[in-house]
Amino acid sequence: MRPTRLFWLLTILLLALDQGSKEWVQRALPRYDSVVVIPHVFHLTYVRNTGVAFGMMAGKNYWLAGFTVLVLAVGFWWARQLDWKRRETNVLAAMLLAGAIGNLIDRLRYGYVVDFFDFSRVYYPWVFNVADSCITMSLVWIIFRQIFPAKEITPHQG
């Protein structure tokens, strides 16, 4: 069983959105400059992150890139057992892959990850990007599914 066209289309779309938005931010905003979208809640702020979530492990960029490649390799091996007929599987896997590759591209290309969605005025410090959003949303959904498994749909017998 292999991923469907939905998986590949969504992966490419999300990766393009991630890389395009990062390119735009780097051209449109000087580093640390901020544009207010919703006062005291949401800004667009261009920052460079050499670590992971909340700047943890800052400066370990190449170690993190290597770790990402390892996680991707394990993910591809593990994905062989997934039920690719399910739309949910294709969407979640596409979000994880696009997010991981999006941030990996940044680490290899720039030596840091470009972040710009800034909620730090509400939740300090919280500046992230499209790739981070994809990874976070898919992992939250996977955890949700572990707690609340999808019900098997069986034909009505009557």
ABEGO torsion letter per residue (X at the ends): XBBBAAAAAAAAAAAAAAAAAAAAAAAABBBGBBBBABBGABBBBBBBBABBBGGBGBGAAAAAAAAAAAAAAAAAAAAAABBAABAAAAAAAAAAAAAAAAAAAAAAAAGBBBBABBAAAABOBBBBBAAAAAAAAAAAAAAAAAABBBBBBBBBBX
